[in-house]
Amino acid sequence: MLEMKRLRLLWELHARGTVAAVAEALNYSPSAVSQQLAVLEREAGARLLRRTGRTLELTPAGEVLVAETAELLAGLERAEAALHRVREEVTGTIRVAAFQTAMLSVLPGALRRLREQYPGLRVEVVQYEPGAALQETWIRSFDLVVAEQYPGHAAQHLPGLDRQPLTSDPIRLAVPPRGAGDPRFDRARGIEDLAELPWVMEPQGAATRHWAEQACRTAGFEPDVRYETADLQAHIGFIESGNAVALLPGLVHVGSQPRLRLIELPDRPHRTVFTAARASQGRHPALAAVREALAAEAAQLPFE
């Protein structure tokens, strides 16, 4: 009989691409992963992997097993959700991945609600880059992801992940308070007025970085990105001190009163914030409770 734990390793290899990545994700040694995959091949009585250069690829038999394993994993999650639905209390552990501004604005209140309503529920939260978090939720490292999507830049769609909208926040141009830096900051009325001034942006690869660069290029210039950080609170610090400008989403200002000047952009663009989870867990009471708490907190945000 095929061993489910070994089938999971094969599925993980398909999802993550390398033995090293599987070992790191599951806290195994690479040699242990390789040994277990070799045992699985003996159990299956068929070659499941072939080496192409320095990479391992699935054979037709391996592809069949991976597809069946995906159904088995989803079935196990549906069975677990069904068991939880017949219990009187909402219990269990939900692992959440969220980006920084969601952690600062929406999650604290949602966790308070959950603590008060469901004392038997454990929620674990990790700050994660949204694109990578979607992938990790699909792979089952997390149960729920709070992710974002910028105008004209669709977030990756992965099979078996369902999405629910959470909120939409405005994206505005943030410039230093008057008198805090270069006088040209004070005269700025739009992006085009900041072509020769320093910007702070997230690192390359982030959706917000790509969107901000495109906004500047549409305005007719290449931004002077002098400062890079994924910490949007640091962005505010650079702006308040008169060192840079940035394009900031509204969630970063929730619960605070930063000393900077906000300028509306043409067409008033908004970022979409949503949650995503595996459809096989969709009816799990604990997951539903977390989503409901997040939605209740998001409904109180001061956005149109």
Rosetta silent file (secondary structure, phi, psi, omega in degrees, C-alpha in Angstrom):
SEQUENCE: MLEMKRLRLLWELHARGTVAAVAEALNYSPSAVSQQLAVLEREAGARLLRRTGRTLELTPAGEVLVAETAELLAGLERAEAALHRVREEVTGTIRVAAFQTAMLSVLPGALRRLREQYPGLRVEVVQYEPGAALQETWIRSFDLVVAEQYPGHAAQHLPGLDRQPLTSDPIRLAVPPRGAGDPRFDRARGIEDLAELPWVMEPQGAATRHWAEQACRTAGFEPDVRYETADLQAHIGFIESGNAVALLPGLVHVGSQPRLRLIELPDRPHRTVFTAARASQGRHPALAAVREALAAEAAQLPFE
SCORE:     score description
SCORE:     0.000 S_00000001
   1 L     0.000  142.054  179.960    0.000    0.000    0.000 S_00000001
   2 L   -74.349  139.262 -178.598    1.223    3.506   -0.798 S_00000001
   3 L   -89.810  125.859 -175.160    2.201    5.630    2.189 S_00000001
   4 H   -61.134  -38.084 -179.089    0.406    8.997    2.376 S_00000001
   5 H   -62.817  -37.415  178.868    3.389   10.813    3.877 S_00000001
   6 H   -73.570  -36.635  175.111    5.559    9.746    0.958 S_00000001
   7 H   -60.801  -38.042  178.442    2.874   10.700   -1.543 S_00000001
   8 H   -62.784  -38.550  177.659    2.826   14.129    0.093 S_00000001
   9 H   -62.410  -41.286  178.006    6.583   14.447   -0.478 S_00000001
  10 H   -63.177  -42.975  178.788    6.107   13.696   -4.171 S_00000001
  11 H   -63.551  -40.498  178.250    3.334   16.308   -4.357 S_00000001
  12 H   -63.285  -39.527  178.449    5.551   18.819   -2.543 S_00000001
  13 H   -62.844  -42.103  176.644    8.362   18.166   -5.020 S_00000001
  14 H   -60.896  -40.756 -176.231    5.956   18.858   -7.870 S_00000001
  15 H   -76.894  -38.081 -172.788    4.820   22.091   -6.191 S_00000001
  16 H   -98.560  -21.768  170.999    8.181   23.402   -4.991 S_00000001
  17 L    99.196  -32.324 -177.606   10.451   22.193   -7.768 S_00000001
  18 L  -138.124  155.081  176.388   13.487   20.886   -5.899 S_00000001
  19 H   -62.680  -39.225 -179.801   14.350   18.392   -3.186 S_00000001
  20 H   -61.218  -41.515 -179.888   16.165   21.154   -1.304 S_00000001
  21 H   -66.815  -38.699  177.685   13.038   23.336   -1.258 S_00000001
  22 H   -64.588  -44.740 -179.032   10.904   20.427   -0.002 S_00000001
  23 H   -61.044  -43.834 -179.042   13.440   19.634    2.708 S_00000001
  24 H   -65.324  -41.861 -177.155   13.559   23.257    3.896 S_00000001
  25 H   -67.580  -35.421 -174.128    9.776   23.627    3.937 S_00000001
  26 H  -103.975    5.798  179.105    9.160   20.383    5.864 S_00000001
  27 L    61.792   39.695  172.370   12.251   20.494    8.137 S_00000001
  28 L  -109.028  167.767  168.004   13.788   17.391    6.603 S_00000001
  29 L   -86.458  150.923  177.446   17.286   16.856    5.294 S_00000001
  30 H   -56.561  -36.663 -179.779   17.559   16.628    1.487 S_00000001
  31 H   -66.402  -36.687  178.454   18.906   13.095    1.823 S_00000001
  32 H   -65.434  -39.867  177.239   15.882   12.062    3.901 S_00000001
  33 H   -62.982  -45.962 -179.709   13.526   13.415    1.236 S_00000001
  34 H   -61.690  -40.895  179.794   15.425   11.560   -1.493 S_00000001
  35 H   -63.970  -42.938 -179.516   15.376    8.333    0.497 S_00000001
  36 H   -66.597  -36.393  176.857   11.619    8.545    1.088 S_00000001
  37 H   -67.367  -35.821  176.545   10.979    9.210   -2.597 S_00000001
  38 H   -65.572  -40.352  176.708   13.080    6.175   -3.478 S_00000001
  39 H   -62.748  -40.535  179.081   10.997    4.070   -1.073 S_00000001
  40 H   -61.573  -39.190  177.764    7.833    5.416   -2.713 S_00000001
  41 H   -62.824  -39.694  178.253    9.095    4.303   -6.122 S_00000001
  42 H   -66.631  -40.605  178.455    9.645    0.805   -4.772 S_00000001
  43 H   -63.515  -38.352 -177.995    6.155    0.789   -3.245 S_00000001
  44 H   -77.375  -22.401 -178.073    4.650    1.987   -6.529 S_00000001
  45 L    68.706   26.656 -179.177    6.620   -0.499   -8.595 S_00000001
  46 L  -152.723  153.348  176.516    7.263    2.227  -11.170 S_00000001
  47 L   -76.439  124.456 -176.025    9.742    4.965  -11.876 S_00000001
  48 L  -103.957  -21.800 -176.457    8.197    8.232  -10.684 S_00000001
  49 E  -133.667  148.009  173.421   11.068   10.675  -11.297 S_00000001
  50 E  -134.638  145.101 -179.071   13.710   11.183  -13.951 S_00000001
  51 E   -90.159  129.165  175.517   16.718   13.459  -13.869 S_00000001
  52 E  -123.129  102.237 -173.807   17.041   16.072  -16.592 S_00000001
  53 L    67.768 -121.169 -179.266   20.308   17.912  -16.165 S_00000001
  54 L  -103.605    8.654 -177.695   20.351   19.047  -12.541 S_00000001
  55 E  -116.489  156.896  175.096   16.573   18.882  -12.027 S_00000001
  56 E  -101.776  134.985  176.884   14.106   16.090  -11.292 S_00000001
  57 E  -121.581  152.391  177.267   11.027   15.725  -13.457 S_00000001
  58 E   -74.999  139.839  169.601    7.936   13.599  -13.014 S_00000001
  59 L   -82.036  171.052  174.788    7.474   10.572  -15.238 S_00000001
  60 H   -53.458  -39.586  178.114    3.959    9.830  -16.558 S_00000001
  61 H   -65.412  -39.198  178.036    3.474    7.523  -13.567 S_00000001
  62 H   -64.327  -39.536  178.792    4.625   10.291  -11.241 S_00000001
  63 H   -63.900  -38.524  177.625    2.195   12.758  -12.802 S_00000001
  64 H   -62.923  -46.165 -178.948   -0.673   10.332  -12.244 S_00000001
  65 H   -65.046  -38.168  179.221    0.254    9.910   -8.580 S_00000001
  66 H   -63.324  -43.010  179.543    0.623   13.677   -8.065 S_00000001
  67 H   -63.286  -42.526  179.349   -2.846   14.304   -9.505 S_00000001
  68 H   -68.494  -36.697  179.101   -4.381   11.619   -7.298 S_00000001
  69 H   -64.237  -38.727  177.379   -2.483   12.896   -4.260 S_00000001
  70 H   -58.669  -40.993  177.924   -3.901   16.384   -4.795 S_00000001
  71 H   -67.899  -38.493  178.943   -7.399   14.887   -4.634 S_00000001
  72 H   -64.267  -43.807  179.748   -6.496   12.886   -1.528 S_00000001
  73 H   -62.999  -43.232  177.914   -5.150   15.963    0.268 S_00000001
  74 H   -64.078  -39.312  178.720   -8.258   17.949   -0.615 S_00000001
  75 H   -64.154  -39.225  177.131  -10.440   15.044    0.540 S_00000001
  76 H   -63.058  -40.039  178.889   -8.657   14.890    3.883 S_00000001
  77 H   -67.493  -38.908  177.134   -9.250   18.613    4.377 S_00000001
  78 H   -64.824  -38.153  178.906  -12.934   18.244    3.507 S_00000001
  79 H   -65.851  -42.398  178.729  -13.220   15.369    5.979 S_00000001
  80 H   -63.261  -41.978  178.464  -11.555   17.415    8.732 S_00000001
  81 H   -62.115  -39.640  179.608  -13.876   20.357    8.000 S_00000001
  82 H   -63.445  -40.535  177.820  -16.899   18.037    8.224 S_00000001
  83 H   -62.697  -41.057 -179.192  -15.784   16.779   11.647 S_00000001
  84 H   -68.227  -27.268 -179.057  -15.394   20.334   12.920 S_00000001
  85 H   -70.876  -21.782 -179.520  -18.885   21.239   11.691 S_00000001
  86 L   -92.990   -0.859  177.179  -20.506   18.704   14.040 S_00000001
  87 L   -87.129  151.531 -178.049  -18.689   20.064   17.100 S_00000001
  88 L   -75.022  -32.625 -177.205  -20.371   22.572   19.361 S_00000001
  89 L  -107.169  151.427  173.531  -17.323   24.832   19.685 S_00000001
  90 L   -86.460  114.197 -177.294  -15.125   26.428   17.033 S_00000001
  91 L  -133.902  179.375  177.816  -11.653   25.036   17.688 S_00000001
  92 E   109.748 -174.536 -179.748   -8.435   24.238   15.872 S_00000001
  93 E  -123.589  129.532  175.353   -5.534   26.227   14.451 S_00000001
  94 E  -116.542  124.386 -179.649   -5.699   28.538   11.444 S_00000001
  95 E   -98.076  124.242 -174.060   -2.419   29.720    9.927 S_00000001
  96 E  -118.507  134.676  170.929   -2.660   33.126    8.261 S_00000001
  97 E  -109.368  133.500 -177.428   -0.211   34.902    5.951 S_00000001
  98 E  -147.142  151.684  176.744   -0.683   38.660    5.602 S_00000001
  99 L   -84.074  168.034 -166.497    1.182   41.673    4.266 S_00000001
 100 H   -58.268  -49.747 -174.441    2.373   44.442    6.565 S_00000001
 101 H   -67.729  -29.555  174.698   -0.385   47.040    6.288 S_00000001
 102 H   -68.146  -37.382  178.694   -3.091   44.400    6.763 S_00000001
 103 H   -65.547  -33.444 -177.859   -1.298   43.219    9.899 S_00000001
 104 H   -81.180  -30.683 -170.030   -1.235   46.767   11.242 S_00000001
 105 H  -106.338  -42.043 -171.325   -4.774   47.810   10.340 S_00000001
 106 L  -103.216  -40.608 -171.576   -7.172   44.850   10.074 S_00000001
 107 H   -68.447  -40.168 -178.719   -5.694   41.895   11.930 S_00000001
 108 H   -56.436  -47.027  178.862   -5.368   43.295   15.490 S_00000001
 109 H   -66.814  -37.991  178.793   -9.103   44.026   15.741 S_00000001
 110 H   -64.598  -40.255  178.815  -10.030   40.771   14.015 S_00000001
 111 H   -66.591  -35.384  176.580   -7.898   38.780   16.444 S_00000001
 112 H   -63.270  -44.321  177.742   -9.543   40.547   19.369 S_00000001
 113 H   -58.235  -45.923 -177.377  -12.980   39.578   18.030 S_00000001
 114 H   -66.282  -39.539  179.351  -11.895   35.969   17.609 S_00000001
 115 H   -61.646  -38.482 -178.376  -10.355   35.813   21.074 S_00000001
 116 H   -76.140  -36.961 -174.478  -13.603   37.025   22.622 S_00000001
 117 H   -88.758  -33.390 -173.503  -15.969   34.884   20.543 S_00000001
 118 L  -132.578   76.461 -176.589  -13.974   31.676   20.102 S_00000001
 119 L   -62.822  -19.729  179.316  -11.565   31.088   23.016 S_00000001
 120 L   -87.885    1.495 -177.842  -10.807   27.586   21.752 S_00000001
 121 E   -97.979  131.352  176.609   -9.539   28.843   18.398 S_00000001
 122 E  -106.679  127.369  177.790   -5.815   29.420   17.834 S_00000001
 123 E  -119.346  123.721  177.151   -4.795   31.821   15.055 S_00000001
 124 E  -108.933  133.251 -175.616   -1.161   32.055   13.947 S_00000001
 125 E  -125.782  134.105  177.485   -0.135   34.992   11.746 S_00000001
 126 E  -127.711  132.923  174.274    3.036   35.449    9.691 S_00000001
 127 E   -73.510  129.103 -173.622    3.976   38.531    7.681 S_00000001
 128 L  -148.106  145.312  175.270    4.506   37.403    4.092 S_00000001
 129 L   -65.120  130.969 -169.667    4.847   38.968    0.660 S_00000001
 130 H   -55.398  -44.506 -178.483    1.392   38.543   -0.973 S_00000001
 131 H   -61.721  -46.497  178.252    2.489   36.805   -4.173 S_00000001
 132 H   -66.725  -34.404 -179.218    4.595   34.240   -2.336 S_00000001
 133 H   -65.824  -37.126  176.073    1.867   33.848    0.300 S_00000001
 134 H   -60.249  -44.938  178.859   -0.683   32.831   -2.328 S_00000001
 135 H   -62.391  -44.439 -178.024    1.693   30.118   -3.528 S_00000001
 136 H   -67.874  -31.221  176.429    2.400   28.941    0.022 S_00000001
 137 H   -70.154  -39.666  175.900   -1.320   28.791    0.831 S_00000001
 138 H   -61.522  -38.879 -179.168   -1.912   26.665   -2.251 S_00000001
 139 H   -76.187  -13.497  176.856    0.932   24.371   -1.121 S_00000001
 140 L    91.182   18.974  171.209   -0.677   24.184    2.368 S_00000001
 141 L   -73.770  -28.543  176.822    1.921   26.093    4.389 S_00000001
 142 L  -129.266  160.545  176.409   -0.933   28.447    5.355 S_00000001
 143 L   -95.293  -27.708 -175.115   -4.698   28.085    5.604 S_00000001
 144 E  -147.583  142.042  175.774   -5.571   31.667    4.675 S_00000001
 145 E  -126.278  137.512  168.520   -3.802   34.546    2.989 S_00000001
 146 E   -99.458  113.202 -172.152   -4.629   38.240    3.069 S_00000001
 147 E  -124.810  175.555 -175.051   -3.365   39.448   -0.301 S_00000001
 148 E  -134.406  159.241  177.397   -3.490   42.517   -2.505 S_00000001
 149 E  -145.633  125.786 -179.164   -4.029   43.436   -6.137 S_00000001
 150 E   -92.238  154.865 -178.101   -3.085   46.728   -7.762 S_00000001
 151 L   -54.696  127.828  177.902   -5.032   48.310  -10.630 S_00000001
 152 L    76.430    5.093 -179.549   -4.162   46.619  -13.904 S_00000001
 153 E  -131.592   89.252 -175.583   -1.917   44.038  -12.181 S_00000001
 154 L   -70.415  134.686  173.926   -3.850   40.847  -11.428 S_00000001
 155 L   -70.902  152.785 -176.167   -2.574   38.647   -8.612 S_00000001
 156 L   -60.279  135.362  174.018   -1.762   35.060   -9.574 S_00000001
 157 L   -98.729  126.178  179.935   -4.715   32.663   -9.741 S_00000001
 158 L  -116.683  141.354 -176.257   -3.913   29.185   -8.462 S_00000001
 159 L   -62.088  135.382  176.674   -6.172   26.136   -8.906 S_00000001
 160 L    88.087   -2.554  176.203   -8.253   25.285   -5.866 S_00000001
 161 E  -100.047  126.709  175.193   -7.912   28.687   -4.162 S_00000001
 162 E  -102.255  149.426 -175.919  -11.101   30.662   -3.702 S_00000001
 163 E  -117.921  144.491  173.242  -11.072   34.439   -3.169 S_00000001
 164 E  -132.494  127.649  179.607  -13.277   36.732   -1.142 S_00000001
 165 E   -64.671  143.288 -179.823  -12.983   40.542   -1.352 S_00000001
 166 E  -113.143  -51.927  177.612  -12.064   42.223    1.912 S_00000001
 167 E  -163.759  177.111  176.952  -11.683   45.931    1.205 S_00000001
 168 E  -141.086  124.044 -177.432  -10.411   48.483   -1.285 S_00000001
 169 E  -119.747  146.893 -176.563   -8.151   51.351   -0.262 S_00000001
 170 E   -71.797  146.890  173.558   -7.111   54.474   -2.214 S_00000001
 171 E  -105.065  124.073 -176.613   -3.582   54.903   -3.546 S_00000001
 172 E  -131.515  159.412  176.944   -2.320   58.461   -3.142 S_00000001
 173 E   -81.218  124.257 -179.776    0.844   60.441   -3.655 S_00000001
 174 E  -109.085  122.234 -179.675    2.554   61.122   -0.322 S_00000001
 175 E  -124.523  159.737 -177.700    4.920   64.113   -0.099 S_00000001
 176 L   -61.904  155.760  174.030    6.729   65.709    2.870 S_00000001
 177 L   -62.230  154.139 -176.240    4.984   68.314    5.013 S_00000001
 178 L   -57.792  133.275  178.353    5.582   71.858    3.869 S_00000001
 179 L    84.400    1.525 -175.819    9.025   73.150    4.758 S_00000001
 180 L   -86.349  -15.391 -176.281   10.430   69.709    5.598 S_00000001
 181 L  -158.382 -144.553  178.942   12.729   69.346    2.575 S_00000001
 182 L   -54.298  132.687  179.834   13.406   70.532   -0.957 S_00000001
 183 H   -56.508  -22.761 -179.987   11.074   73.461   -1.809 S_00000001
 184 H   -67.910  -25.581  173.245   10.009   71.541   -4.923 S_00000001
 185 H   -59.640  -41.687 -176.039    8.176   69.094   -2.645 S_00000001
 186 H   -66.854  -29.632 -177.091    5.999   72.001   -1.477 S_00000001
 187 H   -87.097   -6.619 -174.827    5.109   72.999   -5.040 S_00000001
 188 L   -67.407  133.959  174.886    4.131   69.476   -6.123 S_00000001
 189 L  -121.542   -9.540 -179.865    0.554   68.981   -7.289 S_00000001
 190 L  -166.267  177.126 -177.385    0.998   65.636   -9.055 S_00000001
 191 H   -58.136  -40.437 -175.558    3.467   62.885   -9.989 S_00000001
 192 H   -61.412  -20.789  179.396    4.826   64.831  -12.944 S_00000001
 193 H   -80.893   -3.509 -173.905    6.120   67.533  -10.565 S_00000001
 194 H  -116.665   22.662 -175.248    8.403   65.018   -8.819 S_00000001
 195 L   -63.770  -30.266 -174.986   10.420   63.760  -11.773 S_00000001
 196 L  -106.962   12.420 -177.075   13.735   65.076  -10.423 S_00000001
 197 L  -111.454  157.493 -175.930   13.195   64.322   -6.742 S_00000001
 198 E   -73.333  146.005  179.315   14.034   61.166   -4.728 S_00000001
 199 E  -119.237  154.834  168.312   11.515   58.372   -4.233 S_00000001
 200 E  -117.331  131.063 -178.485   11.185   55.545   -1.722 S_00000001
 201 E  -140.891  165.465  173.656    9.726   52.281   -3.035 S_00000001
 202 L   -71.381  162.558 -179.655    9.476   48.623   -2.155 S_00000001
 203 L   -62.143  161.136  176.563   12.169   46.279   -3.588 S_00000001
 204 L   -56.245  141.371  179.800   11.989   44.995   -7.152 S_00000001
 205 L   103.042  -22.789  177.841    9.468   42.184   -7.593 S_00000001
 206 L   -76.411  143.109 -178.956    6.810   43.649   -5.320 S_00000001
 207 H   -60.767  -39.558 -179.238    3.496   44.463   -6.995 S_00000001
 208 H   -65.561  -33.488  178.395    3.462   47.938   -5.474 S_00000001
 209 H   -65.823  -45.370 -179.136    6.957   48.652   -6.879 S_00000001
 210 H   -63.103  -42.967 -178.861    5.902   47.670  -10.387 S_00000001
 211 H   -65.157  -42.851 -178.773    2.724   49.732  -10.161 S_00000001
 212 H   -64.673  -41.902  178.443    4.544   52.796   -8.816 S_00000001
 213 H   -62.946  -41.448  179.213    7.204   52.621  -11.531 S_00000001
 214 H   -65.135  -36.429  178.024    4.556   52.349  -14.214 S_00000001
 215 H   -63.375  -40.539  177.949    2.706   55.353  -12.779 S_00000001
 216 H   -67.952  -41.856 -179.201    5.886   57.416  -12.995 S_00000001
 217 H   -66.327  -36.561  175.840    6.648   56.229  -16.535 S_00000001
 218 H   -63.613  -31.514  178.192    3.118   57.076  -17.608 S_00000001
 219 L   -79.468   -5.375  172.350    3.765   60.566  -16.239 S_00000001
 220 L   103.070   19.352  179.368    6.828   60.778  -18.504 S_00000001
 221 L  -153.443  161.451  174.378    9.863   60.013  -16.359 S_00000001
 222 L   -96.274  121.423 -174.522   11.932   57.275  -14.730 S_00000001
 223 L   -67.510  144.643  173.989   11.773   57.658  -10.933 S_00000001
 224 E   -85.586   87.401 -177.835   14.935   58.262   -8.925 S_00000001
 225 E   -81.791   93.977 -174.835   14.429   55.384   -6.496 S_00000001
 226 E   -89.502  -22.851 -176.898   16.976   56.369   -3.898 S_00000001
 227 E  -131.255  133.947  179.318   15.556   54.309   -1.017 S_00000001
 228 E  -126.381  127.190  173.085   14.230   50.736   -1.053 S_00000001
 229 L  -162.082  144.471  176.490   12.416   48.966    1.788 S_00000001
 230 L   -81.795   -7.800 -178.188    9.430   46.660    2.124 S_00000001
 231 L   -86.633  106.914 -178.022    8.511   48.409    5.394 S_00000001
 232 H   -70.819  -21.397  172.712    5.848   51.014    4.560 S_00000001
 233 H   -66.370  -34.776  175.023    6.247   52.540    8.014 S_00000001
 234 H   -67.093  -36.536  175.183    9.822   53.300    6.977 S_00000001
 235 H   -54.734  -47.175 -179.188    8.423   54.915    3.802 S_00000001
 236 H   -60.319  -40.426  178.949    6.435   57.275    6.016 S_00000001
 237 H   -61.588  -42.341  178.212    9.579   58.090    7.990 S_00000001
 238 H   -63.839  -37.792 -178.048   11.495   58.998    4.830 S_00000001
 239 H   -73.627  -48.105 -178.460    8.627   61.195    3.666 S_00000001
 240 H   -59.347  -31.758 -178.120    7.955   62.948    6.972 S_00000001
 241 L   -85.730    2.350  176.236   11.645   63.815    7.282 S_00000001
 242 L    81.117   19.896 -176.456   11.683   65.459    3.840 S_00000001
 243 L   -97.579  -19.255 -172.798   13.863   62.867    2.144 S_00000001
 244 L  -163.608  171.443  171.754   11.524   61.276   -0.404 S_00000001
 245 E  -123.372  165.443 -179.796    8.066   60.863   -1.895 S_00000001
 246 E  -159.104  165.454  170.186    6.065   57.680   -2.449 S_00000001
 247 E  -103.400  115.947 -172.561    2.781   56.232   -3.641 S_00000001
 248 E  -119.842  139.381  174.312    1.064   54.830   -0.557 S_00000001
 249 E   -78.488  154.773 -174.066   -2.114   52.744   -0.076 S_00000001
 250 H   -61.921  -31.277 -177.162   -4.708   53.970    2.400 S_00000001
 251 H   -59.571  -26.136 -177.132   -4.324   51.109    4.889 S_00000001
 252 H   -67.549  -18.680 -178.142   -0.911   52.404    5.904 S_00000001
 253 H   -97.591   -6.847 -176.374   -2.560   55.459    7.486 S_00000001
 254 L   -64.072  130.622  177.065   -5.257   53.625    9.489 S_00000001
 255 L    79.894    7.218  179.731   -4.972   54.286   13.214 S_00000001
 256 L  -143.233  167.632  177.312   -2.293   56.973   12.838 S_00000001
 257 L  -129.629   76.770 -177.434   -1.901   60.589   11.788 S_00000001
 258 L   -64.663  147.274  179.297    1.341   60.788    9.809 S_00000001
 259 L   -88.491   75.944  176.616    2.850   64.225    9.221 S_00000001
 260 L  -148.177  170.421 -177.965    2.816   64.212    5.453 S_00000001
 261 E  -107.997  129.580 -179.830    0.761   65.651    2.612 S_00000001
 262 E  -105.889  131.648 -178.636   -1.490   63.361    0.536 S_00000001
 263 E  -119.392  126.343  177.387   -2.334   64.230   -3.070 S_00000001
 264 L   -66.564  143.036  178.965   -5.122   62.495   -4.968 S_00000001
 265 L   -94.958  155.913  174.861   -4.108   60.842   -8.241 S_00000001
 266 L   -55.470  141.042  179.881   -5.985   61.108  -11.547 S_00000001
 267 L    68.312    1.534  176.253   -8.828   58.548  -11.725 S_00000001
 268 L    44.580   65.983 -178.142   -8.426   57.956   -7.949 S_00000001
 269 L   -65.327  149.704  178.116   -6.924   54.421   -8.205 S_00000001
 270 E  -127.863  145.611  171.497   -7.660   51.859   -5.504 S_00000001
 271 E   -92.133  141.399  176.907   -5.878   48.712   -4.400 S_00000001
 272 E   -98.127  130.534  176.177   -8.013   45.597   -3.849 S_00000001
 273 E  -112.789  132.243 -176.906   -7.436   43.561   -0.681 S_00000001
 274 E  -143.001  163.461  171.382   -8.819   40.021   -0.560 S_00000001
 275 E  -107.509  150.845  176.424   -8.537   36.745    1.306 S_00000001
 276 E  -138.284  140.801  178.901   -7.807   33.419   -0.380 S_00000001
 277 E  -148.194  162.149  177.691   -8.056   29.877    0.967 S_00000001
 278 E   -68.518  134.056 -179.245   -8.194   26.380   -0.429 S_00000001
 279 H   -59.717  -29.035 -179.931  -11.714   25.519   -1.552 S_00000001
 280 H   -66.695  -17.632  177.061  -11.375   22.138    0.186 S_00000001
 281 H  -103.923    3.359 -170.522  -11.288   24.029    3.512 S_00000001
 282 L   -56.784  -29.790 -177.457  -14.030   26.475    2.593 S_00000001
 283 L  -100.979   14.866  177.292  -16.622   24.996    4.974 S_00000001
 284 L   -74.396  123.523 -176.254  -14.276   24.659    7.944 S_00000001
 285 H   -56.920  -37.553 -178.735  -15.922   26.573   10.840 S_00000001
 286 H   -67.048  -42.576  178.299  -12.607   27.942   12.107 S_00000001
 287 H   -64.627  -42.817  178.040  -11.623   29.285    8.703 S_00000001
 288 H   -60.976  -38.921  179.778  -15.087   30.797    8.240 S_00000001
 289 H   -64.278  -41.557  179.539  -14.800   32.460   11.658 S_00000001
 290 H   -65.283  -43.727  179.457  -11.470   34.070   10.772 S_00000001
 291 H   -63.861  -39.766  179.503  -12.809   35.349    7.463 S_00000001
 292 H   -64.671  -40.020  179.493  -15.924   36.748    9.166 S_00000001
 293 H   -66.782  -40.566  177.362  -13.815   38.569   11.765 S_00000001
 294 H   -63.689  -42.758 -179.796  -11.582   40.061    9.078 S_00000001
 295 H   -64.983  -39.764  179.008  -14.618   41.173    7.059 S_00000001
 296 H   -63.693  -39.577  179.401  -16.229   42.765   10.135 S_00000001
 297 H   -70.943  -39.454 -179.687  -13.055   44.705   10.874 S_00000001
 298 H   -66.003  -31.405 -179.412  -12.591   45.749    7.238 S_00000001
 299 L   -64.920  -18.674 -179.257  -16.178   47.054    7.143 S_00000001
 300 L   -93.377   -0.700 -179.658  -15.192   49.671    9.730 S_00000001
 301 L   -68.692  147.999 -174.442  -12.312   51.095    7.690 S_00000001
 302 L   -84.369   49.169  178.894  -12.728   54.753    6.665 S_00000001
 303 L  -115.073  154.553  178.628  -12.750   54.130    2.907 S_00000001
 304 L   -73.122    0.000    0.000  -15.477   54.767    0.360 S_00000001
